[in-house]
Amino acid sequence: MTTSPSSQCPFHADEPPPPPVPHAPGVWPPGPSVGLTGWGALRRMSRDLLATVAEWSQAFGDVVYLRIWPEHQLVVSDPQWVRELLVNHHDELIRWEHGMRVFGEVHGHSVLIAEGDAWKDKRHTLQPGFSRASVHAFVPTMVAAAGAAFARWPQSEDAWPIESAITSLAMDVIMRMMFSSEIGNDARLAEQAAHRLIVSTYSSLYWPISSPRWVPWKRAKRQAQAMLDGLIERHLQTRLRLARDAWPDDLLSRLLKLHLSDPAAWPLQAVHDECMTTFLAGHDTSAATLTWWAWCMAANPAAQTAARDEVRRVLQGAEPDADALACLPYLTQALQETLRLYPAVPVLSSRRSTQPFTLGRWQLPARTIFMVPVQLMHHDPRWFPEPLTFRPERFGPDAPKWPRGAYMPFGAGPRVCLGQHLAMTELTVIAAMLLQRFELSVPQGMTAPRPVLNVSLRPEEPLRLRLSQIAG
């Protein structure tokens, strides 16, 4: 009998292989030639970050080194190493300071921006309000907003501006959850202001130095900020004028109760900042995901039919409630697959190490910057065969498993998205109600939309789909 050779001693065959020998300090992973300063690479990344990072990863592997003066930066797309970074080395990382300064101009010092003990205190205090039980209390609010929006949609339209309609709906949902108020006549202005803020914030990330707010070319951004600040402030002051026993149980009341119990830790400005983050992040990521889900449904009629049949069977014409959401596994899989193909945040906020540590074979100095391209891992054929094909069955109970960290649409580690349960609940409610009422299809001659990154992932051109109301 012929046996295959083995370099492992048979008496120790069950022992794990020895750890790889680390490189010497100062040795960096391979990466592209970026010139003297590397700023040319920065310009290329600003034009199309996702395509650029994918090309570098294809050429150089799961860890790519970039020397963009004065920084040393690594692009890490190996699931094991990503989890090691975000989970095991969490306490040794902070978010990239320039990026947080840019976002801080809009979000103030909310939980999104805070670091260290300030972040821990905010996160610990806010966490109960985003638990599954707390989120489920908002399901009737989501149902009411979706029902009102869908009643205004046309019965039939060959090229319905579904992205704009979904964005307005997501704004209305977050307004009702935050302020127990419909967005009303401010919807279009708020949508435009939020889009302007998001786009201008993303473009500022690629400038090495942030210019002050008063410079002339930031006039449109200042106007957008003032519009949303005013919207939040009006609701905040109106609530404070109400008697405490008349406060509704919404996100604003929960924040104001924190202010009243501990004004030093939760001044009114902190309440305002959390409202801004909840409004912008809460509506934009949900709207982006629902937009891409609508495209996936229109482009995959068999999947749309399967999801609709499940909704009909489970809901039997009724509106969804919290208990029913757990009985829609195929619809949930379709949303999860949408988040795999089109993660709302396809690149996590970059991190900086505060002390030296080892990652794989690389001994890395303090102040190294790490970029985690979530979409690149989601599209890796090693983990997801035919990665660009929409296949909800990947998330079925009998589907092959992938490494931990290969799929992380909400991030990982202690800074995993605070609103992940809220997001999945909202997505499922709206998707189920849409399928009860409408059929989506691709307009004649339309090609697949090109994704572009502006903090969240959106179609390059506003998405329009054919809309047909389903006969009752």
C-alpha positions as CSV (number, residue, x, y, z in Angstrom):
1,M,0.0,0.0,0.0
2,T,1.3,3.5,-0.9
3,T,0.8,6.2,1.7
4,S,1.3,9.9,1.2
5,P,4.3,11.4,2.8
6,S,3.9,13.5,5.9
7,S,6.3,15.8,7.6
8,Q,4.4,15.5,10.9
9,C,5.4,13.0,13.5
10,P,2.7,10.3,13.8
11,F,2.9,10.4,17.6
12,H,1.9,14.1,17.5
13,A,-0.5,14.1,14.6
14,D,-3.3,15.6,16.6
15,E,-1.3,18.5,17.9
16,P,-1.8,21.9,16.1
17,P,0.9,23.1,13.8
18,P,3.5,25.4,15.3
19,P,2.7,29.2,15.0
20,P,4.3,30.9,12.0
21,V,7.6,32.6,12.7
22,P,7.0,36.4,12.9
23,H,8.7,38.8,10.6
24,A,11.2,41.1,12.1
25,P,9.9,44.5,13.3
26,G,10.0,47.0,10.5
27,V,9.1,44.5,7.8
28,W,5.8,45.4,6.1
29,P,3.4,43.3,4.0
30,P,3.5,43.7,0.2
31,G,1.6,46.5,-1.4
32,P,1.4,48.8,-4.5
33,S,4.1,51.3,-5.4
34,V,2.6,54.6,-4.4
35,G,5.4,57.1,-5.1
36,L,7.2,59.3,-2.7
37,T,4.2,60.6,-0.7
38,G,1.5,58.1,-1.6
39,W,-1.0,60.9,-2.2
40,G,-1.6,59.7,-5.7
41,A,-3.0,56.5,-4.2
42,L,-5.2,58.6,-1.9
43,R,-6.6,60.4,-5.0
44,R,-7.3,57.0,-6.7
45,M,-9.0,55.8,-3.5
46,S,-11.2,58.9,-3.5
47,R,-12.4,58.2,-7.0
48,D,-13.4,54.5,-6.4
49,L,-12.3,53.1,-3.1
50,L,-14.0,49.7,-3.4
51,A,-12.6,48.9,-6.9
52,T,-9.1,50.2,-5.9
53,V,-8.9,48.1,-2.7
54,A,-10.3,45.0,-4.5
55,E,-7.6,45.4,-7.2
56,W,-4.8,45.7,-4.6
57,S,-6.1,42.7,-2.6
58,Q,-6.2,40.6,-5.8
59,A,-2.6,41.6,-6.5
60,F,-1.0,41.5,-3.0
61,G,-3.2,39.3,-0.8
62,D,-5.3,39.6,2.4
63,V,-3.0,42.3,4.0
64,V,-2.0,45.1,1.8
65,Y,0.5,47.8,2.9
66,L,0.1,51.5,1.9
67,R,2.7,54.1,2.7
68,I,0.7,57.4,2.5
69,W,2.9,59.9,4.1
70,P,3.1,60.3,7.0
71,E,1.0,57.2,7.8
72,H,1.6,53.5,7.6
73,Q,-1.7,51.8,6.6
74,L,-2.8,48.2,6.2
75,V,-5.9,47.0,4.3
76,V,-6.9,43.8,6.1
77,S,-9.4,41.4,4.5
78,D,-8.7,38.1,6.1
79,P,-11.7,37.2,8.3
80,Q,-9.6,35.7,11.1
81,W,-7.3,38.7,11.3
82,V,-10.2,41.1,11.0
83,R,-11.8,39.5,14.0
84,E,-8.5,39.5,15.9
85,L,-8.3,43.3,15.2
86,L,-11.8,44.2,16.1
87,V,-12.3,41.8,19.0
88,N,-9.0,40.8,20.5
89,H,-7.2,44.1,20.0
90,H,-10.2,46.3,20.5
91,D,-8.7,48.1,23.5
92,E,-5.5,48.8,21.6
93,L,-7.3,50.6,18.7
94,I,-9.0,54.0,18.3
95,R,-10.8,55.2,15.3
96,W,-8.8,57.3,12.8
97,E,-8.6,60.8,14.2
98,H,-9.0,62.7,11.0
99,G,-12.1,60.7,10.0
100,M,-13.7,61.3,13.5
101,R,-13.0,65.0,13.2
102,V,-14.8,65.1,9.9
103,F,-17.8,63.1,11.2
104,G,-17.7,65.1,14.4
105,E,-18.5,68.3,12.5
106,V,-21.9,66.7,11.8
107,H,-22.5,64.3,14.7
108,G,-21.0,66.3,17.6
109,H,-19.8,64.0,20.4
110,S,-22.3,61.2,20.0
111,V,-21.7,57.6,20.7
112,L,-20.6,57.3,17.1
113,I,-17.6,59.6,17.7
114,A,-16.7,59.1,21.3
115,E,-13.7,57.1,22.4
116,G,-12.4,55.5,25.6
117,D,-14.3,55.9,28.8
118,A,-16.7,58.4,27.3
119,W,-17.7,55.9,24.6
120,K,-18.0,53.1,27.2
121,D,-20.3,55.2,29.4
122,K,-22.5,56.3,26.4
123,R,-22.7,52.8,24.9
124,H,-23.5,51.2,28.3
125,T,-26.3,53.7,28.9
126,L,-27.8,53.6,25.5
127,Q,-27.6,49.8,25.0
128,P,-30.8,48.8,26.7
129,G,-32.8,51.1,24.4
130,F,-31.7,49.2,21.4
131,S,-32.2,45.7,22.8
132,R,-34.6,43.3,20.9
133,A,-37.4,43.9,23.5
134,S,-37.1,47.7,23.3
135,V,-36.9,47.6,19.5
136,H,-40.0,45.3,19.2
137,A,-42.0,48.0,21.0
138,F,-41.5,50.2,17.9
139,V,-42.9,47.7,15.4
140,P,-46.4,49.3,15.5
141,T,-44.7,52.6,14.7
142,M,-42.9,51.1,11.8
143,V,-46.1,49.5,10.5
144,A,-48.0,52.8,10.7
145,A,-45.2,54.7,8.8
146,A,-45.0,52.1,6.1
147,G,-48.8,51.8,5.7
148,A,-49.1,55.6,5.3
149,A,-46.3,55.7,2.7
150,F,-47.5,52.7,0.6
151,A,-51.0,54.3,0.5
152,R,-49.4,57.2,-1.4
153,W,-47.6,55.0,-3.9
154,P,-49.2,54.6,-7.3
155,Q,-51.0,51.5,-8.4
156,S,-48.8,51.2,-11.5
157,E,-45.7,53.0,-12.7
158,D,-43.1,52.0,-15.3
159,A,-40.2,53.9,-13.6
160,W,-41.2,54.6,-10.1
161,P,-38.4,56.6,-8.1
162,I,-38.3,53.9,-5.5
163,E,-35.0,55.0,-3.9
164,S,-36.4,58.4,-3.1
165,A,-39.7,56.9,-1.9
166,I,-37.9,54.4,0.4
167,T,-35.6,57.1,1.7
168,S,-38.5,59.3,2.6
169,L,-40.2,56.3,4.3
170,A,-37.0,55.5,6.3
171,M,-36.9,59.1,7.4
172,D,-40.5,59.0,8.5
173,V,-39.9,55.8,10.5
174,I,-36.9,57.3,12.4
175,M,-38.8,60.6,13.0
176,R,-41.8,58.7,14.5
177,M,-39.4,56.6,16.7
178,M,-37.4,59.6,17.8
179,F,-40.1,62.3,18.1
180,S,-43.5,60.5,17.8
181,S,-44.0,62.8,14.9
182,E,-44.4,62.4,11.2
183,I,-41.8,64.2,9.1
184,G,-44.6,65.9,7.1
185,N,-43.8,68.8,4.8
186,D,-40.1,68.8,5.7
187,A,-39.5,65.4,4.1
188,R,-38.0,66.6,0.8
189,L,-35.9,69.3,2.4
190,A,-34.7,66.9,5.1
191,E,-33.8,64.3,2.4
192,Q,-31.8,66.8,0.4
193,A,-30.1,68.2,3.5
194,A,-29.1,64.7,4.7
195,H,-27.8,63.7,1.3
196,R,-25.8,66.8,1.0
197,L,-24.3,66.3,4.5
198,I,-23.4,62.7,3.9
199,V,-21.8,63.3,0.5
200,S,-19.8,66.3,1.6
201,T,-18.6,64.4,4.8
202,Y,-17.4,61.5,2.7
203,S,-15.5,63.7,0.3
204,S,-13.8,65.5,3.2
205,L,-12.2,62.2,4.3
206,Y,-9.7,62.4,1.5
207,W,-8.4,65.9,2.4
208,P,-5.4,65.5,4.7
209,I,-6.5,68.6,6.6
210,S,-10.1,69.7,7.5
211,S,-10.9,73.2,6.4
212,P,-12.9,75.3,8.9
213,R,-16.7,75.4,8.6
214,W,-16.8,79.1,7.5
215,V,-14.9,78.7,4.2
216,P,-17.1,79.7,1.2
217,W,-17.1,76.2,-0.4
218,K,-18.8,74.8,2.7
219,R,-21.9,77.0,2.4
220,A,-24.2,74.3,1.2
221,K,-23.0,72.0,3.9
222,R,-23.6,74.7,6.5
223,Q,-27.1,75.2,5.2
224,A,-27.9,71.5,5.3
225,Q,-26.5,71.2,8.9
226,A,-28.6,74.2,10.0
227,M,-31.7,72.7,8.5
228,L,-31.3,69.4,10.4
229,D,-30.1,71.1,13.6
230,G,-33.2,73.2,13.5
231,L,-35.5,70.2,12.9
232,I,-34.0,68.4,16.0
233,E,-33.9,71.5,18.2
234,R,-37.6,72.3,17.5
235,H,-38.7,68.8,18.6
236,L,-36.4,68.9,21.6
237,Q,-37.7,72.3,22.9
238,T,-41.3,71.3,22.2
239,R,-40.9,68.1,24.3
240,L,-39.3,70.1,27.2
241,R,-42.4,72.3,27.3
242,L,-44.6,69.3,27.8
243,A,-45.5,68.0,31.2
244,R,-43.4,64.9,32.1
245,D,-46.5,62.7,32.3
246,A,-47.4,63.7,28.8
247,W,-44.1,62.5,27.2
248,P,-44.6,59.7,24.7
249,D,-42.3,56.6,25.0
250,D,-39.9,57.4,22.2
251,L,-36.2,57.8,21.7
252,L,-36.2,61.5,22.6
253,S,-38.0,61.0,25.9
254,R,-35.6,58.2,26.8
255,L,-32.6,60.6,26.1
256,L,-34.2,63.5,28.0
257,K,-34.8,61.3,31.0
258,L,-31.0,60.7,31.0
259,H,-30.5,64.4,30.9
260,L,-32.9,65.0,33.8
261,S,-31.3,62.3,35.9
262,D,-27.7,63.3,35.2
263,P,-27.4,66.8,33.5
264,A,-23.6,66.8,33.8
265,A,-23.2,63.5,31.9
266,W,-26.1,64.2,29.6
267,P,-26.4,67.9,28.8
268,L,-28.9,68.9,26.2
269,Q,-26.2,69.1,23.6
270,A,-25.5,65.5,24.2
271,V,-29.1,64.7,23.6
272,H,-29.1,66.7,20.4
273,D,-25.9,64.9,19.2
274,E,-27.5,61.5,19.7
275,C,-30.6,62.6,17.9
276,M,-28.5,63.7,14.9
277,T,-26.6,60.4,14.8
278,T,-29.8,58.4,15.1
279,F,-31.5,60.4,12.4
280,L,-28.7,60.3,9.9
281,A,-27.3,56.8,10.5
282,G,-30.7,55.3,11.3
283,H,-32.4,56.4,8.1
284,D,-29.5,56.3,5.6
285,T,-28.4,52.7,6.2
286,S,-31.9,51.4,6.2
287,A,-32.8,53.3,3.1
288,A,-29.7,52.1,1.3
289,T,-30.3,48.4,2.2
290,L,-34.0,48.5,1.3
291,T,-33.1,50.2,-2.1
292,W,-30.7,47.4,-2.9
293,W,-33.2,44.7,-1.6
294,A,-35.9,46.2,-4.0
295,W,-33.4,45.9,-6.9
296,C,-32.6,42.3,-5.9
297,M,-36.3,41.4,-5.8
298,A,-37.0,43.0,-9.1
299,A,-33.9,41.4,-10.8
300,N,-34.7,37.9,-9.3
301,P,-38.5,37.3,-9.8
302,A,-38.3,33.7,-8.4
303,A,-36.9,35.0,-5.1
304,Q,-39.5,37.7,-5.0
305,T,-42.2,35.2,-5.5
306,A,-40.8,32.9,-2.8
307,A,-40.6,35.8,-0.3
308,R,-44.1,37.0,-1.1
309,D,-45.6,33.5,-0.7
310,E,-44.0,33.2,2.7
311,V,-45.3,36.6,3.7
312,R,-48.8,35.6,2.6
313,R,-48.7,32.3,4.4
314,V,-47.5,33.7,7.6
315,L,-49.3,37.1,7.8
316,Q,-52.5,36.0,6.0
317,G,-53.2,39.6,5.0
318,A,-52.5,41.1,8.5
319,E,-49.9,43.7,9.3
320,P,-46.7,42.2,10.8
321,D,-46.1,42.2,14.5
322,A,-43.0,41.4,16.5
323,D,-43.9,37.7,16.8
324,A,-44.5,37.3,13.1
325,L,-41.1,38.6,12.1
326,A,-39.4,35.5,13.5
327,C,-41.6,33.4,11.2
328,L,-40.3,34.9,8.0
329,P,-37.0,33.0,7.5
330,Y,-36.8,33.3,3.7
331,L,-37.5,37.0,3.7
332,T,-34.8,37.4,6.4
333,Q,-32.4,35.4,4.3
334,A,-33.1,37.7,1.3
335,L,-32.3,40.7,3.4
336,Q,-29.1,39.1,4.7
337,E,-28.0,38.3,1.2
338,T,-28.7,41.9,0.2
339,L,-26.5,43.0,3.0
340,R,-23.8,40.6,1.8
341,L,-23.9,41.9,-1.8
342,Y,-24.5,45.5,-0.9
343,P,-23.4,46.2,2.7
344,A,-24.7,49.6,3.7
345,V,-21.3,50.4,5.2
346,P,-18.9,48.6,2.9
347,V,-15.8,49.9,4.6
348,L,-15.6,50.3,8.4
349,S,-14.2,53.4,10.0
350,S,-10.4,53.0,9.9
351,R,-8.6,52.2,13.2
352,R,-5.3,53.3,14.6
353,S,-3.2,51.2,17.0
354,T,-2.2,52.9,20.2
355,Q,0.6,50.4,21.0
356,P,2.6,47.7,19.1
357,F,1.1,44.3,18.5
358,T,1.5,41.3,16.3
359,L,-1.1,40.4,13.6
360,G,-0.3,37.1,11.9
361,R,3.4,37.2,11.1
362,W,3.6,41.0,11.1
363,Q,5.0,42.9,14.1
364,L,3.3,46.2,13.8
365,P,4.3,49.5,15.5
366,A,2.0,51.8,17.3
367,R,0.1,54.3,15.2
368,T,-0.5,51.8,12.3
369,I,-3.8,52.5,10.6
370,F,-6.1,49.6,9.6
371,M,-8.8,49.6,7.0
372,V,-11.4,46.8,6.9
373,P,-13.2,46.5,3.6
374,V,-16.3,44.6,4.5
375,Q,-17.7,44.3,1.0
376,L,-14.4,42.8,-0.2
377,M,-14.8,39.9,2.3
378,H,-18.5,39.6,1.4
379,H,-17.5,39.1,-2.3
380,D,-14.7,36.7,-1.7
381,P,-15.3,33.4,-3.6
382,R,-13.4,31.4,-1.0
383,W,-16.3,32.0,1.4
384,F,-19.2,32.7,-1.0
385,P,-19.1,30.8,-4.3
386,E,-20.3,32.8,-7.2
387,P,-20.2,35.8,-4.9
388,L,-22.0,38.3,-7.2
389,T,-25.0,36.0,-7.6
390,F,-28.1,36.8,-5.4
391,R,-28.7,33.6,-3.5
392,P,-30.7,33.9,-0.2
393,E,-30.2,30.1,0.3
394,R,-26.7,30.9,1.5
395,F,-28.2,31.8,4.8
396,G,-30.4,28.8,5.1
397,P,-30.0,26.4,8.1
398,D,-28.3,23.7,5.9
399,A,-26.1,26.0,3.9
400,P,-22.3,25.6,4.1
401,K,-20.7,27.8,6.9
402,W,-18.1,30.4,6.3
403,P,-15.3,31.6,8.7
404,R,-16.3,33.9,11.5
405,G,-15.7,37.4,10.3
406,A,-16.3,36.7,6.6
407,Y,-19.9,38.2,6.9
408,M,-20.2,41.3,9.2
409,P,-22.6,43.9,7.7
410,F,-22.9,45.6,11.2
411,G,-19.2,45.3,12.1
412,A,-17.8,43.2,14.9
413,G,-16.5,43.4,18.4
414,P,-17.5,45.9,21.2
415,R,-18.2,48.6,18.6
416,V,-20.6,46.5,16.6
417,C,-23.5,48.6,15.3
418,L,-25.7,49.7,18.3
419,G,-28.7,49.7,16.1
420,Q,-28.4,46.3,14.4
421,H,-31.6,44.9,15.9
422,L,-33.5,48.0,15.1
423,A,-32.2,47.9,11.5
424,M,-33.1,44.3,10.9
425,T,-36.6,44.8,12.4
426,E,-37.3,47.8,10.3
427,L,-36.0,46.2,7.2
428,T,-38.2,43.1,7.7
429,V,-41.4,45.0,8.5
430,I,-41.1,47.3,5.5
431,A,-40.1,44.5,3.1
432,A,-43.0,42.3,4.2
433,M,-45.5,45.1,3.9
434,L,-44.2,46.1,0.4
435,L,-44.5,42.5,-0.8
436,Q,-48.1,42.4,0.4
437,R,-49.0,45.3,-1.8
438,F,-46.7,45.5,-4.8
439,E,-44.7,43.6,-7.4
440,L,-41.3,45.0,-8.4
441,S,-39.7,44.4,-11.8
442,V,-36.9,45.9,-13.9
443,P,-37.9,48.5,-16.4
444,Q,-37.3,47.6,-20.0
445,G,-33.7,48.2,-21.2
446,M,-32.4,48.9,-17.7
447,T,-29.0,47.6,-16.7
448,A,-27.8,46.7,-13.2
449,P,-27.1,49.9,-11.2
450,R,-23.5,50.7,-10.3
451,P,-22.9,50.9,-6.6
452,V,-21.0,54.0,-5.4
453,L,-19.7,54.8,-1.9
454,N,-20.8,58.0,-0.1
455,V,-20.4,56.7,3.5
456,S,-23.2,54.3,2.7
457,L,-23.5,52.3,-0.6
458,R,-26.0,53.7,-3.1
459,P,-26.8,53.3,-6.8
460,E,-24.8,55.7,-8.9
461,E,-28.1,57.0,-10.5
462,P,-31.3,57.2,-8.4
463,L,-33.0,53.8,-8.7
464,R,-36.3,53.5,-10.5
465,L,-38.3,50.3,-10.8
466,R,-41.5,49.2,-12.4
467,L,-44.2,49.1,-9.8
468,S,-47.5,47.1,-10.0
469,Q,-50.0,47.0,-7.2
470,I,-51.2,43.5,-6.3
471,A,-54.9,42.9,-6.5
472,G,-56.4,42.4,-3.0
